[in-house]
Amino acid sequence: MLHIFSFFSGGLEAVTYTDVLQCTIMLLGGVVLSALAFDKVGGVEALWDKFGTVAITAANMTSNTTMRNMSDYSNTTSNAGCYSMTPYWPNMFRPASDPEYPWIGLWVALPIIGIWYWCTDQVIVQRVLGAKNIVHAKGGTIFAGFLKVLPMWLMVMPGMISRVLFPDSVGCTDPETCKQACGNELGCTNEAYPKLVTNILPVGMVGLMMAVMLAAVMSSLSSVYNSSSTIFTIDIWQKFIRKQASEWEKVIVGRIVVCILVVLGLLWLPLIDKGGGGRLFKYIQTIQMLLGAPVMAVFSVGILWHRANETGGLAGLVIGVILGMSRFIAEYIHPTPACNEEDVRPAFASMNFMYFGIILFSVTVAVIVAASLVRDAIPLEDLAGLTWKTLHDKKKPDSEPNHADEHELSPRQETDSMMPKESNSKVLWVTANGDGENVSTIENGRLTDSAGAEDVLHQTRKEKITLNCGTACLLFTLAVVWIYYR
């Protein structure tokens, strides 16, 4: 509730400042915990040796409880037995038959969900659009990329250390032991990080790490609350319910939406506990794949193929969401079998979530293409700067889509109607064609051209070189990590 009140006070600006503070706290706490954890286990090389020993020990302890046709290693899929770890635990490139993270899914499905989240999700895009200028936006994106590399050493390896240090709880090997250790028969991997915090940190540091984990939750909540309330207020309330809503009314509506989201989140917790079981991270990835693949398909086709239109995008999105929700419901109707139970689920429910994501993405693309070909194409002059083919085309200042129905607002009219009637400051509204020429400024609720606003998209030669070097360094770092941990 404290975070809800802080969100109410400042909207995106408050979220931005709190995110910076929370990021600093999380990095500090994560680095301290990782350093102490590595010291406790004896270093990276010792971790690799001891973790491999734990895996072999777990396999030997459960070798007499094997069954065939099980769903994943956490239940039993190999001769290693129940609750044993995959023999490919040190590798990121696993066989195509791997039940958890096959290499095909890693190379095909992971980019789908990754690009969807980092390039199209409202939570991330809102941060980029809130940047001072394009240099800050690009620089922040590159910096976020470097931060995203750190979880390998701040989250993944500390989790492995926790399994080594607490084999009887985090590394439990049978339902009874797991039930006693954490109350979950499917496993105690969700307890790995908290267990590490409460057992190897001094008393004062435990409080710091609790603040770190709370900060992580608050950061995620603030992003979701702010983005969701913005989408509902602007795209639904102002567009379809109250077109002449005042600024104060929109603020009130946004805050009410936040309260509703809090209640829905609390009501959803039992479903997460049932569906996630002992594999919370995999559950989150599955949900993102089911919801993100159709959205990513719409964006991809819309950008890369100028022939796509509204009909195709809507049809593809509807079909994709229906298929994704069907799979989501099927997983609840046919839950993952417990240890020592045969997996009799239909293929639709038991298929690896990455493979299903690839199929879902492909089906959505096919529907978009087919539905788009049924209707007339959008004139190229209306797509200036919006697709790969028309990226560098110049948009006519007063052009309106001639394919729109008479009762629909043109993009400029719709934008004007959504802008505040009174504003104490100028808001830069960027209509980017790739070179920063067509930039406009919103003054007194109206969209007007302004030569001075071109600074938003302007980059000096030094800034371009710096950003390109940062991107190259990030790609090189990722390549080294991938090759080393292949």
C-alpha positions as CSV (number, residue, x, y, z in Angstrom):
1,M,0.0,0.0,0.0
2,L,2.9,2.3,0.7
3,H,4.1,1.9,-2.9
4,I,0.6,2.6,-4.2
5,F,0.5,6.0,-2.4
6,S,4.0,6.9,-3.7
7,F,2.8,6.0,-7.3
8,F,-0.3,8.2,-6.9
9,S,1.9,11.2,-6.0
10,G,3.8,11.6,-9.3
11,G,2.9,9.1,-12.1
12,L,5.7,8.3,-14.5
13,E,8.1,10.9,-13.0
14,A,7.8,9.3,-9.5
15,V,8.2,5.9,-11.0
16,T,11.4,6.9,-12.8
17,Y,13.0,8.3,-9.7
18,T,12.1,5.4,-7.5
19,D,13.3,3.0,-10.2
20,V,16.7,4.6,-10.2
21,L,16.9,4.4,-6.4
22,Q,15.7,0.8,-6.3
23,C,18.1,-0.3,-9.1
24,T,21.0,1.1,-7.1
25,I,19.8,-0.7,-4.0
26,M,19.3,-4.0,-5.9
27,L,22.7,-3.8,-7.5
28,L,24.5,-3.1,-4.2
29,G,22.7,-5.9,-2.3
30,G,23.1,-8.4,-5.1
31,V,26.8,-7.8,-5.5
32,V,27.3,-8.1,-1.7
33,L,25.3,-11.3,-1.5
34,S,27.0,-12.9,-4.5
35,A,30.5,-12.0,-3.2
36,L,29.7,-13.7,0.2
37,A,28.1,-16.7,-1.5
38,F,31.0,-17.3,-3.8
39,D,33.4,-17.0,-0.8
40,K,31.3,-19.5,1.1
41,V,31.3,-22.1,-1.7
42,G,35.0,-21.5,-2.6
43,G,34.8,-19.7,-5.9
44,V,33.4,-20.3,-9.4
45,E,35.5,-23.4,-10.1
46,A,34.5,-24.9,-6.7
47,L,30.9,-24.2,-7.4
48,W,31.1,-26.0,-10.7
49,D,32.7,-29.1,-9.1
50,K,30.4,-29.2,-6.1
51,F,27.2,-28.5,-8.1
52,G,28.1,-31.4,-10.4
53,T,28.6,-33.6,-7.4
54,V,25.2,-32.6,-6.0
55,A,23.6,-33.5,-9.3
56,I,25.1,-37.0,-9.4
57,T,24.2,-37.5,-5.7
58,A,20.6,-36.5,-6.4
59,A,20.5,-38.9,-9.3
60,N,21.8,-41.8,-7.3
61,M,19.4,-41.2,-4.4
62,T,16.4,-41.4,-6.7
63,S,17.4,-43.9,-9.3
64,N,14.9,-46.5,-8.1
65,T,11.9,-44.2,-8.6
66,T,12.0,-43.7,-12.3
67,M,9.1,-43.9,-14.7
68,R,8.7,-43.3,-18.4
69,N,6.8,-40.5,-20.3
70,M,7.3,-37.9,-17.6
71,S,7.0,-34.2,-18.3
72,D,10.3,-32.7,-17.2
73,Y,13.4,-33.4,-15.1
74,S,11.7,-32.0,-12.0
75,N,9.3,-35.0,-12.2
76,T,11.2,-37.7,-14.0
77,T,12.2,-37.9,-17.6
78,S,15.5,-39.7,-17.5
79,N,17.0,-42.7,-15.8
80,A,18.4,-40.3,-13.3
81,G,15.1,-40.4,-11.4
82,C,12.7,-38.2,-9.6
83,Y,13.7,-34.6,-8.8
84,S,17.1,-35.1,-10.4
85,M,18.7,-32.3,-12.4
86,T,19.2,-32.4,-16.1
87,P,22.5,-33.8,-17.2
88,Y,22.9,-30.7,-19.4
89,W,22.8,-28.3,-16.4
90,P,26.2,-26.6,-17.3
91,N,25.2,-26.0,-20.9
92,M,23.0,-23.4,-22.6
93,F,23.0,-25.4,-25.9
94,R,21.0,-28.5,-25.1
95,P,19.6,-31.2,-27.4
96,A,16.4,-30.5,-29.3
97,S,14.7,-33.1,-27.2
98,D,15.5,-31.4,-23.9
99,P,12.2,-31.0,-22.0
100,E,13.1,-27.7,-20.5
101,Y,15.2,-25.4,-22.7
102,P,16.0,-27.1,-26.1
103,W,18.5,-25.2,-28.3
104,I,15.9,-24.7,-31.1
105,G,13.6,-22.9,-28.6
106,L,16.5,-21.0,-27.2
107,W,17.4,-19.6,-30.6
108,V,14.0,-19.1,-32.1
109,A,11.5,-18.7,-29.3
110,L,13.7,-16.7,-26.9
111,P,14.1,-13.8,-29.4
112,I,10.3,-13.7,-29.9
113,I,9.7,-13.2,-26.2
114,G,12.8,-11.0,-25.7
115,I,12.0,-8.6,-28.5
116,W,8.4,-8.5,-27.5
117,Y,9.2,-7.4,-24.0
118,W,12.2,-5.1,-24.6
119,C,10.9,-3.4,-27.8
120,T,7.1,-3.4,-27.6
121,D,5.9,-3.9,-24.1
122,Q,4.4,-0.7,-22.6
123,V,6.4,-0.9,-19.5
124,I,9.7,-0.6,-21.3
125,V,8.6,1.6,-24.2
126,Q,7.2,4.1,-21.8
127,R,10.6,4.6,-20.2
128,V,12.2,5.2,-23.6
129,L,9.5,7.7,-24.7
130,G,10.1,9.5,-21.4
131,A,13.8,10.2,-22.2
132,K,15.0,13.7,-22.6
133,N,16.2,13.0,-26.2
134,I,17.1,10.2,-28.5
135,V,20.7,10.1,-27.2
136,H,19.5,9.5,-23.6
137,A,17.0,6.9,-24.9
138,K,19.7,5.0,-26.8
139,G,22.2,5.3,-24.0
140,G,19.7,4.1,-21.4
141,T,18.8,1.1,-23.6
142,I,22.5,0.1,-23.9
143,F,23.0,0.6,-20.2
144,A,20.0,-1.7,-19.5
145,G,21.6,-4.3,-21.8
146,F,24.7,-4.3,-19.6
147,L,22.6,-4.6,-16.5
148,K,20.8,-7.6,-18.0
149,V,24.1,-9.5,-18.3
150,L,24.6,-9.3,-14.5
151,P,21.8,-11.8,-13.4
152,M,24.1,-14.6,-14.5
153,W,26.3,-13.8,-11.5
154,L,23.9,-12.0,-9.2
155,M,20.9,-14.4,-9.5
156,V,21.6,-17.7,-11.4
157,M,24.9,-18.7,-9.8
158,P,23.8,-17.7,-6.2
159,G,20.8,-20.0,-6.8
160,M,23.2,-22.8,-7.7
161,I,25.3,-22.0,-4.6
162,S,22.1,-22.3,-2.5
163,R,21.5,-25.8,-3.8
164,V,25.1,-26.8,-2.9
165,L,24.9,-25.3,0.6
166,F,21.4,-26.6,1.4
167,P,21.0,-29.9,-0.4
168,D,18.4,-31.2,2.0
169,S,16.0,-28.3,1.5
170,V,16.7,-26.4,-1.8
171,G,18.0,-29.6,-3.3
172,C,15.4,-32.0,-1.9
173,T,15.1,-35.2,-3.8
174,D,11.7,-36.6,-2.8
175,P,8.1,-35.3,-2.1
176,E,8.2,-35.9,1.6
177,T,11.5,-34.1,2.1
178,C,10.4,-31.2,0.0
179,K,7.1,-31.0,1.8
180,Q,8.8,-30.8,5.1
181,A,11.4,-28.2,3.9
182,C,9.1,-25.7,2.2
183,G,5.6,-27.1,2.1
184,N,5.7,-27.8,-1.7
185,E,5.9,-31.4,-2.9
186,L,7.1,-30.3,-6.4
187,G,10.3,-28.8,-5.1
188,C,11.9,-26.0,-3.1
189,T,13.8,-24.1,-5.8
190,N,11.7,-21.0,-5.2
191,E,13.3,-20.9,-1.7
192,A,16.9,-20.8,-3.0
193,Y,17.6,-17.0,-2.9
194,P,15.7,-16.3,0.3
195,K,17.5,-19.2,2.0
196,L,20.8,-17.8,0.9
197,V,19.9,-14.4,2.3
198,T,18.8,-15.5,5.7
199,N,21.7,-18.0,6.3
200,I,24.9,-16.4,5.0
201,L,24.4,-12.7,5.6
202,P,24.9,-10.9,8.9
203,V,21.9,-9.5,10.6
204,G,22.2,-6.0,9.3
205,M,22.7,-7.2,5.7
206,V,19.6,-9.4,5.9
207,G,17.6,-6.2,6.3
208,L,19.4,-4.7,3.3
209,M,18.6,-7.7,1.1
210,M,15.0,-7.8,2.2
211,A,14.9,-4.2,1.1
212,V,16.5,-5.3,-2.2
213,M,13.9,-7.9,-2.9
214,L,11.1,-5.6,-1.8
215,A,12.6,-3.0,-4.2
216,A,12.5,-5.5,-7.0
217,V,8.8,-6.2,-6.4
218,M,8.0,-2.5,-6.1
219,S,9.8,-1.7,-9.3
220,S,7.8,-4.3,-11.2
221,L,4.6,-3.2,-9.6
222,S,5.2,0.5,-10.4
223,S,5.9,-0.3,-14.0
224,V,2.8,-2.4,-14.4
225,Y,0.5,0.0,-12.5
226,N,1.7,3.1,-14.4
227,S,1.5,1.5,-17.8
228,S,-1.8,-0.2,-17.3
229,S,-3.5,2.9,-16.0
230,T,-2.2,4.9,-18.9
231,I,-3.4,2.4,-21.5
232,F,-6.9,2.2,-19.9
233,T,-7.3,5.9,-19.4
234,I,-6.0,7.0,-22.9
235,D,-7.0,4.1,-25.1
236,I,-10.3,3.1,-23.5
237,W,-11.8,5.7,-21.2
238,Q,-11.0,8.8,-23.2
239,K,-11.6,7.1,-26.6
240,F,-14.8,5.2,-26.0
241,I,-16.4,6.2,-22.7
242,R,-15.7,9.9,-22.0
243,K,-14.2,11.7,-25.0
244,Q,-14.3,15.1,-23.3
245,A,-12.9,13.9,-20.0
246,S,-11.0,16.5,-18.0
247,E,-7.4,16.1,-16.9
248,W,-8.5,15.7,-13.3
249,E,-11.1,13.0,-14.3
250,K,-8.4,11.1,-16.1
251,V,-6.1,11.2,-13.1
252,I,-8.9,9.8,-10.9
253,V,-9.7,7.0,-13.4
254,G,-6.0,6.1,-13.6
255,R,-5.8,5.8,-9.8
256,I,-9.0,3.7,-9.6
257,V,-7.5,1.3,-12.2
258,V,-4.4,0.9,-10.0
259,C,-6.6,-0.1,-7.1
260,I,-8.5,-2.6,-9.2
261,L,-5.2,-4.1,-10.5
262,V,-4.0,-4.5,-6.9
263,V,-7.1,-6.5,-6.0
264,L,-6.8,-8.6,-9.2
265,G,-3.2,-9.3,-8.4
266,L,-4.1,-10.6,-4.9
267,L,-6.9,-12.8,-6.3
268,W,-4.4,-14.2,-8.8
269,L,-1.9,-15.4,-6.2
270,P,-3.6,-18.8,-5.6
271,L,-3.6,-19.5,-9.4
272,I,0.1,-18.7,-9.5
273,D,0.8,-21.1,-6.6
274,K,-1.1,-23.9,-8.3
275,G,0.3,-23.3,-11.8
276,G,3.8,-22.4,-10.9
277,G,4.3,-25.0,-8.2
278,G,8.0,-25.4,-7.6
279,R,9.0,-23.8,-10.9
280,L,7.9,-20.1,-10.6
281,F,10.5,-18.8,-13.1
282,K,9.4,-21.2,-15.8
283,Y,5.8,-20.4,-15.1
284,I,6.5,-16.7,-15.7
285,Q,8.3,-17.4,-18.9
286,T,5.4,-19.6,-20.1
287,I,2.9,-16.9,-19.5
288,Q,5.0,-14.3,-21.2
289,M,5.4,-16.6,-24.2
290,L,1.7,-17.3,-24.5
291,L,0.8,-13.6,-24.3
292,G,3.8,-12.1,-26.1
293,A,4.1,-14.3,-29.2
294,P,0.9,-13.0,-30.8
295,V,1.8,-9.4,-30.1
296,M,5.3,-9.8,-31.4
297,A,3.8,-11.4,-34.6
298,V,1.6,-8.3,-35.2
299,F,4.5,-5.9,-34.7
300,S,6.9,-7.9,-36.8
301,V,4.6,-8.3,-39.8
302,G,3.4,-4.7,-39.5
303,I,7.0,-3.4,-39.6
304,L,8.5,-5.8,-42.2
305,W,5.5,-6.1,-44.6
306,H,3.9,-2.9,-45.9
307,R,0.9,-5.0,-47.3
308,A,-0.3,-5.7,-43.8
309,N,-3.4,-3.8,-42.7
310,E,-5.8,-3.4,-39.7
311,T,-7.9,-6.4,-40.6
312,G,-4.9,-8.7,-40.6
313,G,-3.5,-7.3,-37.4
314,L,-6.7,-7.6,-35.5
315,A,-7.5,-11.1,-36.9
316,G,-4.0,-12.4,-36.1
317,L,-4.0,-10.9,-32.6
318,V,-7.5,-12.4,-31.8
319,I,-6.6,-15.9,-33.0
320,G,-3.2,-15.8,-31.3
321,V,-4.6,-14.7,-28.0
322,I,-7.3,-17.4,-28.2
323,L,-4.8,-20.1,-28.8
324,G,-2.5,-18.8,-26.1
325,M,-5.3,-18.6,-23.5
326,S,-6.5,-22.1,-24.6
327,R,-3.0,-23.5,-23.8
328,F,-3.0,-21.6,-20.5
329,I,-6.4,-23.1,-19.5
330,A,-5.3,-26.6,-20.7
331,E,-2.3,-26.4,-18.3
332,Y,-4.7,-25.9,-15.4
333,I,-7.1,-28.6,-16.5
334,H,-4.1,-31.0,-17.1
335,P,-1.6,-29.9,-14.4
336,T,2.0,-31.2,-14.4
337,P,1.9,-34.7,-12.8
338,A,3.5,-35.2,-9.4
339,C,6.6,-37.3,-8.9
340,N,6.2,-41.0,-9.7
341,E,3.0,-40.3,-11.8
342,E,2.9,-41.0,-15.4
343,D,2.4,-38.1,-17.7
344,V,-0.9,-38.7,-19.6
345,R,-1.5,-35.1,-20.7
346,P,-2.5,-34.4,-24.3
347,A,0.3,-33.0,-26.5
348,F,-1.4,-29.6,-26.5
349,A,-0.9,-29.2,-22.8
350,S,2.5,-31.0,-22.4
351,M,4.4,-29.6,-25.3
352,N,7.4,-27.5,-24.4
353,F,6.4,-23.9,-23.9
354,M,9.1,-22.7,-26.3
355,Y,8.0,-25.0,-29.1
356,F,4.4,-23.9,-28.5
357,G,5.5,-20.3,-28.6
358,I,7.1,-20.9,-32.0
359,I,3.9,-22.5,-33.3
360,L,1.8,-19.8,-31.9
361,F,3.9,-17.1,-33.5
362,S,3.8,-18.9,-36.9
363,V,0.1,-19.3,-36.8
364,T,-0.5,-15.7,-35.9
365,V,1.8,-14.6,-38.8
366,A,-0.1,-16.8,-41.2
367,V,-3.5,-15.4,-40.1
368,I,-2.2,-11.8,-40.4
369,V,-1.0,-12.4,-43.9
370,A,-4.1,-14.2,-45.0
371,A,-6.5,-11.7,-43.5
372,S,-4.5,-8.7,-44.9
373,L,-4.7,-10.1,-48.4
374,V,-8.5,-10.2,-48.2
375,R,-8.8,-6.4,-47.7
376,D,-7.2,-3.6,-49.7
377,A,-3.7,-2.5,-48.9
378,I,-3.0,0.8,-47.0
379,P,-1.7,3.5,-49.4
380,L,2.1,3.8,-49.1
381,E,1.8,7.6,-48.5
382,D,0.0,6.8,-45.2
383,L,2.8,4.5,-44.1
384,A,5.6,7.0,-44.3
385,G,8.2,6.1,-41.6
386,L,6.1,3.2,-40.3
387,T,7.4,0.2,-42.2
388,W,10.7,-1.1,-43.4
389,K,9.9,-0.2,-47.0
390,T,8.7,3.3,-46.2
391,L,11.1,4.1,-43.4
392,H,12.7,7.1,-45.1
393,D,9.6,8.3,-46.9
394,K,8.5,11.8,-46.0
395,K,5.0,12.2,-44.6
396,K,2.8,14.9,-46.0
397,P,1.9,17.4,-43.2
398,D,-1.8,17.3,-43.7
399,S,-2.2,13.8,-45.1
400,E,-5.1,11.7,-43.8
401,P,-5.6,8.0,-44.5
402,N,-8.1,7.7,-47.3
403,H,-9.0,4.2,-46.3
404,A,-10.5,5.3,-43.0
405,D,-14.2,5.3,-42.4
406,E,-15.9,8.7,-42.3
407,H,-16.8,8.4,-38.7
408,E,-13.2,7.7,-37.7
409,L,-10.8,10.4,-36.6
410,S,-7.6,10.9,-38.6
411,P,-4.4,10.2,-36.8
412,R,-3.7,14.0,-36.3
413,Q,-7.3,14.7,-35.2
414,E,-7.2,11.7,-32.9
415,T,-3.9,12.9,-31.4
416,D,-5.2,16.4,-31.0
417,S,-8.3,15.2,-29.2
418,M,-6.2,13.2,-26.8
419,M,-3.9,16.1,-25.9
420,P,-4.6,18.1,-22.7
421,K,-6.4,21.3,-23.4
422,E,-4.3,23.3,-20.9
423,S,-0.7,22.6,-20.2
424,N,1.9,24.4,-18.1
425,S,4.8,23.1,-20.1
426,K,5.6,22.0,-23.6
427,V,5.5,18.4,-24.4
428,L,7.6,17.2,-27.3
429,W,5.7,14.9,-29.6
430,V,8.0,13.2,-32.0
431,T,6.9,12.0,-35.4
432,A,10.2,10.4,-36.4
433,N,11.1,9.7,-40.0
434,G,14.6,8.5,-39.0
435,D,16.3,11.9,-39.5
436,G,14.5,14.1,-37.1
437,E,12.9,16.5,-39.6
438,N,9.3,16.1,-38.9
439,V,9.1,16.9,-35.2
440,S,6.2,18.7,-33.6
441,T,5.5,20.4,-30.3
442,I,2.3,20.3,-28.3
443,E,1.4,23.8,-27.1
444,N,-2.0,24.6,-25.5
445,G,-3.4,21.3,-26.5
446,R,-2.5,21.6,-30.2
447,L,0.1,19.8,-32.3
448,T,2.3,22.4,-34.0
449,D,5.5,22.2,-36.0
450,S,8.6,23.5,-34.3
451,A,12.1,23.8,-35.7
452,G,13.6,23.9,-32.2
453,A,12.1,20.5,-31.3
454,E,14.5,18.9,-33.8
455,D,17.0,18.8,-31.0
456,V,15.1,15.8,-29.6
457,L,16.3,13.6,-32.4
458,H,19.6,15.3,-33.1
459,Q,22.9,13.4,-32.5
460,T,26.3,14.8,-32.7
461,R,29.1,12.9,-34.3
462,K,30.7,12.2,-31.0
463,E,27.4,11.0,-29.5
464,K,26.9,8.6,-32.4
465,I,30.4,7.2,-32.1
466,T,30.0,6.7,-28.3
467,L,26.6,5.0,-28.7
468,N,27.9,2.7,-31.5
469,C,31.0,1.8,-29.4
470,G,28.7,1.0,-26.4
471,T,26.5,-1.2,-28.6
472,A,29.6,-3.0,-30.0
473,C,30.9,-3.6,-26.5
474,L,27.6,-5.0,-25.3
475,L,27.4,-7.4,-28.3
476,F,31.0,-8.5,-27.7
477,T,30.2,-9.1,-24.0
478,L,27.2,-11.2,-24.8
479,A,29.1,-13.2,-27.4
480,V,31.8,-14.0,-24.9
481,V,29.3,-15.1,-22.3
482,W,27.4,-17.3,-24.8
483,I,30.6,-19.0,-26.0
484,Y,32.0,-19.6,-22.6
485,Y,28.8,-21.1,-21.1
486,R,27.7,-22.9,-24.3
